[in-house]
Amino acid sequence: MPTSTAPVSPPSPIAPAPDQGATRPPPNERKPSAEAALRRGAAYLQAIQRDGGYWEEEVVWCPMLTAQYVITSYVIGRSISPTRKAKFTRYFDVWQLDDGSWGMHAESPGYLFVTTLSYVAMRMMGHAADDPRMKRARAWILSRGGAVTVPSWGKLWLAVINLYKWEGVHPILPELWMLPDSNPAHPRRYYCHTRLIYLPIGVLYGVRHQAPVDALIRALRRELFVEPFEEIRFGRFRNAMSEGDMFAWPTPPIRIAYEASRLFDKVAPSGLRRRAIARCEAHIRHHLRESRYASVSPVNGLLNCLALWVLNPEDEDVGRAYDGADYWLWEDEAEGLRFNGARSQTWDTSFAIQALAAGSVAESSEEAFARAAAYYDEHQMQDEIEERERWYRDRALGGFCFSDKHHRWPVSDCTGEALAALAAIADRGVSKMPDDRYTKAAEFLLTRQNEDGGWGSYERKRGNLLLEQLNPSEMFGNCMVEHSYIECTASCIRGLLAYRKLVQYRPPKLDVAISKSIVAGAALLRREQRADGSWPGFWGVNFTYGTMFGISGLRDAGATCDDPAVRRARDWLIRAQLSDGGWGETWQSCVEERYIPSATSQVIMTSWALLGLLAAGERRRSVLAPAVELLASRQRADGSWPKEGVGGVFFNTAMHHYKLYKDYFSVWALGEFAAFVERGELVA
């Protein structure tokens, strides 16, 4: 439950969030055994494996997603059942901060964007304006000048429901999709999440639909703005954004692009607009059908639903898209019903398997390995996207998705870690797929490598990094094009090496390509290492995460423990160790793009640091034992670990808490440590 109301800047270290289930031993009690903690942790992981052979827990994000679902329902005239409304309300209640606002993630201060959409959603679900929750939220919104300065995504959502005028919304032209494919600004070059969000936004802007003004909309117009709605000149607020929401302020290039787009908008031929919208519609429809109507994320999925509805309310794909959004739902008694930041079946499973394969617990995990092998066998992508070049899709055949095969958007590092898990399973003689299946996965990985030697995530990098100067999202950073990520690069190196373990007789050309690929990937890791020895993460918080992957990537690629890059990384981790023996890093590290330690250690970062140090050759008990003891002391009675700070991130500011990180990374770190103890490799 979020409680922080501190400003993002200047950063202040945060302590781990309290957890009622945490067990802390009394001061006089004997320290818990690391081996016992490992066994309990492994037993817990085995107990929570799902019937389908996979592991999955919630990827926590924020109320924005659930609010957008409620708003979409209102616009397209779909009623939400009283039971579902009650569960949504429970979620909004839990996440509302003491000051009445809602934040971007579990530890953030209030965001005008998230608070405004959440307020509207609560009102649309029938909560009265004089409800104490609504009064507190409204006071918070009005204290910031009202919703008039909500960032551009908020302006668009409000415009669709007639709570903002389109003249105040930055233009997103559907005609961009009519550009030649060779044009450096063509949307096909954008990062897939970005282009697939702005694809339906282009339709909504092109049509400029606004919901009818009913009694609720009239009431919301009075409640959300300081001035009377009819007197607001919305065009004057086009560039006005709430400072607390902003990460990427509009650059001069995008301001110029906006002005040029507005001029074009005034003279654009109606026939061209119709053809552009038709092309966007075709891409939306293909994307929906290819993803089994789940879409690549709940964000663009709901926008897809709205875009098709404004074009034709009777379109059958509207209902399918609306129902398909349920793929992203998550529910529990503590927080009710909400929309997940992602589904993580393959990702969680791959790390859980590698954790169980480490150390002495592997022998007791054979059943878990066999069930996971069946999951991988079912959920590898075994067919290709039809006419994929037409729809700007990279190869899918052989890959694994972050979630399951239903999603149909395979990812590089998910495939790499899946291969590593499959190799761990095969090492135990439990199960093995046909060699050609592993070969397809390796070929898939090679197609995702960028020219600089690193790996992107969903696709190869298609656009120049200068496109980052045209970022229209404002609240997020580094989201315009695929990059070469430290974590993805290390995971893909690991996956390619796992392939070599899995398949004894490999196509010679493929084997040569893999060798060259690994060398190029390792070179990228060396170039990206910072002078202090650390690596920045992109998908985790932050330098602890990136450095663990940087070390493992170099070591997997053949670097020794005495390699200068490995030594520098080891030294950086040792310098970052906190006085309580563990490691901790705050989410502000991602926002500030510099290392910011937390006040006390966190289980997740301590596990990452331990794994990095062990891979880097650290063998001193004086360094390792305090961290191991910390992990053992924080373990709960059921073998799990308590929730502390967030561990994941998306585009600098969208912190995702992966609920299983604390459990399988702790087991993995304890298992690796126990293996070194058993071999007698530790020194004083």
PAVO-760834 format. One record per residue (C-alpha): x, y, z. Coordinates in steps of 0.5 Angstrom, whole numbers, padded with zeros to 4 digits, always signed. Layout:
REM PAVO-760834
XYZ/...
***
This chain:
REM PAVO-760834
+0000+0000+0000/+0003+0007-0002/+0004+0012+0004/+0010+0016+0001/+0008+0024+0000/+0015+0026-0001/+0017+0030-0007/+0021+0026-0012/+0027+0031-0012/+0031+0032-0008/+0031+0025-0007/+0031+0022+0000/+0033+0015+0002/+0027+0011+0004/+0027+0005+0009/+0024-0002+0007/+0016-0002+0007/+0013-0005+0013/+0010-0012+0012/+0006-0015+0018/+0008-0022+0015/+0015-0021+0016/+0019-0025+0022/+0025-0022+0025/+0028-0026+0031/+0029-0023+0038/+0036-0020+0039/+0038-0026+0043/+0036-0031+0039/+0041-0035+0035/+0042-0033+0028/+0038-0037+0023/+0042-0042+0019/+0043-0040+0011/+0042-0047+0009/+0036-0048+0013/+0033-0041+0010/+0035-0044+0003/+0031-0050+0004/+0025-0046+0007/+0025-0042+0001/+0026-0047-0004/+0020-0051-0001/+0016-0044-0001/+0018-0044-0009/+0016-0051-0010/+0009-0050-0007/+0007-0044-0011/+0008-0047-0017/+0002-0046-0021/-0002-0052-0024/+0001-0050-0031/+0008-0051-0029/+0009-0044-0029/+0011-0039-0023/+0007-0032-0023/+0006-0026-0019/+0003-0019-0020/+0007-0014-0023/+0005-0008-0019/+0004-0001-0023/-0001+0004-0021/-0009+0006-0021/-0008+0009-0028/-0010+0003-0032/-0016+0001-0028/-0018+0008-0028/-0018+0008-0036/-0022+0001-0036/-0027+0005-0032/-0027+0011-0037/-0027+0006-0043/-0033+0003-0040/-0037+0009-0039/-0035+0012-0046/-0037+0005-0050/-0043+0004-0046/-0041-0002-0042/-0044-0003-0035/-0039-0005-0030/-0042-0010-0025/-0043-0008-0018/-0039-0014-0016/-0033-0011-0020/-0034-0004-0018/-0034-0006-0011/-0027-0009-0012/-0024-0004-0016/-0027+0001-0011/-0023-0003-0006/-0016-0002-0010/-0017+0005-0011/-0018+0006-0003/-0012+0002-0002/-0008+0006-0006/-0010+0013-0005/-0005+0017-0001/-0006+0021+0006/-0007+0027+0002/-0012+0025-0003/-0008+0024-0009/-0006+0017-0013/+0001+0016-0015/+0005+0013-0021/+0007+0007-0017/+0007+0004-0010/+0012+0009-0007/+0011+0015-0011/+0008+0022-0009/+0001+0024-0012/+0001+0025-0020/-0004+0030-0023/-0005+0025-0028/-0006+0019-0024/-0011+0023-0019/-0015+0026-0024/-0016+0020-0028/-0018+0016-0022/-0022+0021-0019/-0026+0021-0026/-0027+0013-0025/-0029+0013-0018/-0035+0018-0020/-0036+0014-0026/-0037+0008-0022/-0042+0012-0018/-0039+0015-0012/-0042+0022-0010/-0038+0028-0010/-0039+0029-0003/-0036+0022-0001/-0030+0024+0003/-0025+0020-0001/-0027+0025-0007/-0027+0031-0003/-0020+0030-0001/-0018+0028-0008/-0021+0034-0011/-0018+0039-0006/-0011+0036-0008/-0013+0037-0015/-0015+0044-0015/-0009+0046-0010/-0005+0045-0016/-0009+0049-0021/-0014+0044-0023/-0014+0039-0028/-0012+0044-0034/-0005+0042-0033/-0005+0035-0033/+0000+0032-0038/-0002+0030-0045/-0004+0023-0044/-0009+0026-0039/-0011+0032-0044/-0013+0026-0049/-0017+0022-0044/-0021+0028-0042/-0022+0031-0049/-0025+0024-0051/-0030+0024-0045/-0031+0032-0046/-0028+0034-0040/-0022+0038-0044/-0022+0041-0051/-0018+0038-0057/-0015+0045-0058/-0011+0044-0052/-0009+0037-0054/-0002+0036-0058/-0003+0034-0065/-0002+0026-0066/-0003+0026-0073/-0005+0019-0076/-0002+0021-0083/+0005+0019-0080/+0003+0012-0082/+0003+0014-0089/+0010+0016-0089/+0014+0012-0093/+0017+0006-0089/+0024+0009-0091/+0023+0016-0087/+0027+0016-0081/+0020+0019-0077/+0016+0013-0079/+0012+0010-0073/+0015+0003-0075/+0022+0006-0072/+0019+0007-0065/+0019+0002-0059/+0013-0002-0060/+0010+0000-0054/+0010+0007-0056/+0008+0006-0063/+0002+0002-0061/+0000+0007-0056/+0000+0013-0061/-0003+0009-0066/-0010+0009-0063/-0008+0016-0060/-0007+0018-0068/-0014+0016-0069/-0018+0019-0063/-0014+0025-0065/-0016+0025-0072/-0023+0024-0071/-0023+0028-0065/-0029+0025-0062/-0032+0027-0055/-0037+0024-0051/-0044+0027-0050/-0045+0032-0044/-0049+0029-0039/-0051+0030-0032/-0044+0027-0029/-0040+0030-0035/-0043+0037-0033/-0041+0036-0025/-0034+0034-0027/-0033+0040-0031/-0035+0044-0024/-0031+0039-0020/-0024+0039-0024/-0023+0046-0026/-0022+0052-0022/-0025+0057-0027/-0032+0055-0030/-0031+0050-0036/-0034+0055-0041/-0029+0060-0040/-0023+0056-0040/-0018+0058-0046/-0016+0051-0047/-0011+0052-0053/-0007+0057-0048/-0005+0050-0043/-0003+0046-0049/+0004+0047-0046/+0002+0047-0039/+0004+0041-0035/+0004+0040-0028/+0011+0040-0025/+0010+0034-0021/+0008+0029-0026/+0014+0031-0031/+0020+0027-0033/+0022+0029-0040/+0020+0036-0042/+0018+0038-0049/+0025+0039-0053/+0025+0044-0058/+0025+0039-0064/+0018+0036-0061/+0016+0043-0060/+0017+0045-0067/+0014+0038-0069/+0008+0040-0066/+0007+0047-0069/+0008+0044-0076/+0003+0039-0074/-0002+0044-0072/-0001+0048-0079/-0001+0041-0083/-0008+0040-0079/-0011+0046-0082/-0010+0044-0089/-0010+0037-0089/-0014+0034-0095/-0020+0030-0092/-0019+0024-0097/-0012+0024-0094/-0014+0024-0087/-0019+0018-0088/-0014+0014-0092/-0009+0015-0086/-0015+0013-0081/-0016+0007-0085/-0009+0005-0085/-0009+0006-0077/-0015+0002-0076/-0012-0004-0080/-0006-0004-0076/-0010-0004-0070/-0015-0009-0072/-0009-0014-0074/-0005-0012-0067/-0012-0014-0063/-0013-0021-0067/-0005-0023-0067/-0005-0022-0059/-0012-0025-0058/-0015-0019-0057/-0010-0018-0051/-0006-0013-0054/+0002-0012-0052/-0001-0008-0046/-0007-0006-0042/-0005+0001-0044/-0006+0001-0052/-0011-0005-0051/-0016+0000-0048/-0014+0005-0053/-0015+0000-0059/-0022-0001-0056/-0024+0006-0056/-0021+0008-0063/-0025+0002-0066/-0031+0005-0062/-0031+0012-0065/-0030+0009-0072/-0036+0004-0071/-0040+0003-0065/-0043-0003-0068/-0036-0006-0070/-0035-0013-0067/-0028-0012-0065/-0030-0007-0060/-0033-0012-0056/-0027-0017-0057/-0022-0012-0055/-0026-0010-0049/-0027-0017-0046/-0019-0018-0048/-0017-0013-0043/-0019-0018-0038/-0012-0022-0039/-0009-0016-0035/-0013-0017-0029/-0011-0019-0022/-0015-0020-0016/-0013-0021-0008/-0017-0020-0002/-0012-0015+0000/-0013-0010-0005/-0019-0012-0009/-0019-0012-0017/-0014-0008-0021/-0010-0009-0028/-0003-0011-0028/+0003-0008-0030/+0005-0014-0034/+0004-0022-0034/+0010-0025-0032/+0009-0033-0033/+0015-0034-0037/+0020-0029-0034/+0018-0031-0027/+0019-0039-0029/+0026-0038-0032/+0028-0035-0025/+0025-0039-0021/+0028-0045-0024/+0035-0043-0024/+0034-0041-0017/+0032-0048-0015/+0038-0051-0020/+0043-0047-0015/+0046-0051-0010/+0043-0057-0006/+0036-0056-0007/+0036-0058-0014/+0035-0065-0012/+0029-0064-0009/+0026-0060-0014/+0025-0065-0020/+0018-0065-0020/+0018-0058-0021/+0023-0058-0026/+0019-0063-0030/+0012-0059-0030/+0016-0053-0032/+0019-0056-0038/+0012-0058-0040/+0010-0051-0039/+0016-0049-0044/+0014-0054-0049/+0007-0051-0050/+0009-0044-0049/+0015-0043-0054/+0013-0039-0061/+0012-0045-0066/+0009-0041-0071/+0011-0034-0075/+0007-0028-0075/+0003-0028-0082/+0005-0022-0087/+0010-0020-0081/+0014-0015-0085/+0007-0011-0087/+0005-0010-0080/+0012-0008-0078/+0014-0014-0074/+0020-0018-0072/+0021-0025-0072/+0017-0029-0067/+0018-0036-0069/+0022-0040-0063/+0022-0034-0058/+0019-0034-0051/+0014-0028-0049/+0015-0025-0042/+0008-0028-0041/+0005-0034-0045/+0004-0036-0052/-0003-0032-0052/+0001-0025-0052/+0005-0027-0058/+0010-0022-0057/+0016-0025-0055/+0022-0022-0052/+0030-0023-0053/+0032-0023-0045/+0026-0028-0044/+0028-0032-0049/+0035-0032-0046/+0033-0034-0039/+0028-0039-0042/+0034-0043-0045/+0038-0042-0039/+0032-0045-0035/+0031-0051-0040/+0039-0052-0040/+0038-0053-0032/+0033-0057-0033/+0036-0062-0038/+0042-0062-0033/+0038-0066-0028/+0036-0071-0034/+0029-0069-0032/+0026-0067-0039/+0029-0065-0046/+0025-0062-0052/+0027-0064-0059/+0034-0060-0061/+0030-0056-0067/+0026-0053-0062/+0032-0050-0058/+0035-0048-0065/+0029-0044-0067/+0030-0040-0060/+0038-0039-0061/+0036-0036-0068/+0031-0032-0065/+0036-0029-0061/+0041-0027-0066/+0035-0024-0070/+0034-0019-0064/+0042-0017-0063/+0043-0010-0065/+0049-0007-0070/+0052-0005-0064/+0053-0012-0061/+0048-0011-0055/+0040-0013-0055/+0034-0010-0055/+0028-0013-0052/+0022-0014-0057/+0025-0012-0063/+0032-0010-0066/+0033-0002-0065/+0030+0001-0072/+0031+0008-0070/+0036+0013-0069/+0037+0015-0062/+0035+0022-0064/+0028+0020-0064/+0029+0021-0056/+0028+0028-0058/+0021+0027-0060/+0019+0024-0054/+0011+0026-0053/+0010+0022-0047/+0013+0027-0042/+0012+0023-0036/+0017+0017-0038/+0024+0017-0041/+0028+0013-0046/+0021+0010-0049/+0022+0012-0057/+0026+0007-0059/+0029+0000-0057/+0036+0001-0054/+0041-0004-0053/+0040-0006-0045/+0045-0009-0041/+0040-0014-0038/+0038-0016-0045/+0045-0017-0047/+0047-0021-0041/+0041-0025-0041/+0042-0027-0049/+0049-0029-0048/+0047-0033-0043/+0042-0036-0047/+0046-0037-0053/+0051-0041-0049/+0045-0045-0046/+0044-0047-0053/+0051-0050-0054/+0050-0054-0048/+0043-0057-0050/+0045-0058-0057/+0051-0062-0058/+0051-0062-0066/+0049-0055-0068/+0049-0052-0075/+0056-0050-0077/+0054-0043-0079/+0050-0042-0073/+0055-0044-0069/+0060-0039-0072/+0054-0034-0072/+0053-0035-0064/+0061-0034-0063/+0061-0028-0066/+0055-0025-0063/+0057-0027-0056/+0064-0023-0057/+0060-0017-0060/+0055-0017-0054/+0061-0018-0049/+0064-0012-0052/+0058-0008-0051/+0058-0009-0044/+0065-0007-0043/+0064+0000-0047/+0057+0001-0043/+0061+0000-0036/+0061+0006-0032/+0068+0009-0030/+0066+0007-0022/+0065+0000-0024/+0058+0000-0024/+0053-0001-0030/+0046+0002-0030/+0040-0002-0031/+0034+0000-0035/+0029-0005-0033/+0031-0006-0025/+0033-0001-0020/+0038+0000-0022/+0045+0000-0021/+0045-0006-0017/+0041-0010-0022/+0045-0007-0028/+0052-0009-0025/+0049-0016-0023/+0048-0017-0030/+0054-0014-0033/+0058-0018-0029/+0054-0025-0031/+0054-0023-0038/+0062-0022-0038/+0063-0028-0034/+0059-0032-0039/+0062-0029-0045/+0069-0032-0042/+0072-0026-0038/+0076-0029-0032/+0075-0026-0024/+0081-0022-0025/+0079-0019-0032/+0079-0011-0030/+0072-0010-0032/+0070-0015-0027/+0074-0013-0022/+0072-0006-0022/+0065-0008-0022/+0066-0013-0016/+0070-0007-0012/+0064-0002-0014/+0059-0007-0010/+0063-0008-0004/+0063+0000-0004/+0056+0000-0004/+0055-0005+0002/+0051-0002+0007/+0053-0002+0015/+0048-0008+0016/+0051-0012+0011/+0046-0012+0005/+0045-0007+0000/+0039-0003-0002/+0038+0002-0007/+0032+0007-0008/+0027+0008-0014/+0030+0015-0015/+0036+0012-0018/+0032+0011-0024/+0029+0018-0024/+0036+0021-0022/+0040+0017-0026/+0045+0016-0021/+0046+0011-0015/+0042+0013-0009/+0042+0008-0003/+0036+0007+0001/+0037+0008+0009/+0037+0000+0010/+0038-0006+0006/+0033-0009+0002/+0032-0017+0000/+0032-0016-0007/+0038-0012-0008/+0042-0016-0003/+0041-0022-0007/+0043-0019-0013/+0049-0016-0010/+0051-0023-0008/+0050-0026-0014/+0054-0021-0018/+0060-0022-0012/+0060-0029-0013/+0060-0029-0020/+0066-0024-0020/+0070-0028-0015/+0069-0025-0009/+0070-0031-0003/+0071-0027+0003/+0066-0029+0009/+0067-0022+0012/+0064-0019+0006/+0059-0025+0004/+0057-0028+0011/+0053-0021+0013/+0049-0021+0007/+0047-0028+0007/+0045-0027+0015/+0041-0021+0013/+0037-0026+0008/+0036-0031+0013/+0034-0027+0018/+0029-0023+0014/+0025-0030+0012/+0018-0031+0014/+0016-0037+0017/+0013-0040+0011/+0020-0039+0007/+0018-0033+0003/+0021-0026+0004/+0017-0019+0006/+0015-0014+0001/+0020-0008+0001/+0022-0003-0004/+0020-0003-0011/+0025-0007-0016/+0023-0006-0023/+0022+0000-0027/+0019+0002-0034/+0022+0008-0038/+0025+0011-0032/+0019+0013-0028/+0014+0007-0028/+0016+0003-0022/+0014-0004-0023/+0014-0008-0017/+0015-0016-0019/+0013-0019-0013/+0017-0026-0014/+0023-0022-0014/+0024-0022-0007/+0023-0030-0006/+0027-0033-0012/+0033-0028-0012/+0034-0030-0005/+0034-0037-0006/+0038-0037-0012/+0043-0032-0008/+0043-0037-0002/+0044-0043-0007/+0050-0040-0010/+0053-0039-0003/+0052-0045+0000/+0055-0049-0006/+0061-0045-0005/+0061-0047+0002/+0060-0054+0000/+0066-0054-0004/+0070-0050+0001/+0072-0044-0003/+0071-0039+0002/+0076-0035+0006/+0076-0031+0012/
***
